[in-house]
Amino acid sequence: MKKVILSAFMLLGLAFSAQAQDISKNALGLRLGDNDGFGGEVSYQRGLGDNNRLELDLGWRNSNDVDAIKLAGLYQWVWNIDGGFNWYAGVGGGAGSWSYDVNGVSDSGAVLFAAGDVGIEYNFDFPLQLSLDIRPEIYFNSDDWREDNFGPDIALGIRYKFD
């Protein structure tokens, strides 16, 4: 019985590892979400292998009251669901700075954070990728940026794929 169970797990593992991935060598676009007040992000993905990639996101906000910038880097693993659909998970971190001046009260600070990432994406037959993901972030030395030092960042990604 143990041999049957072991063989089933090995076949299942082989089936998942043999699925073709649709990871582009490069993808550039926007990641649009709440981003904890930093605004939208310019997003770049670089394929590192058949099922992993690096994602770099630069977010900024420039308004009358608040200025902020944030850089995030994530290492992601990608698994094919069916056709052009993939799901992915990743880990990483980043840094940012912020300042505000509201009604004569001003403050500024810097922040370091650790992040996770999980999402789903669709790769079209033409060079377009759409994704929806959540990136929970844990902030360190955030001064007065957040009271609880935790921020869930949900976003829609639109990227142009190229080699």
PyMOL commands that set and color helices and strands:
alter all, ss='L'
color gray80, all
select helices_A, chain A and resi 2-17+35-37
alter helices_A, ss='H'
color red, helices_A
select strands_A, chain A and resi 26-33+41-47+52-62+66-82+85-102+105-123+128-140+150-162
alter strands_A, ss='S'
color yellow, strands_A
deselect
rebuild
show_as cartoon
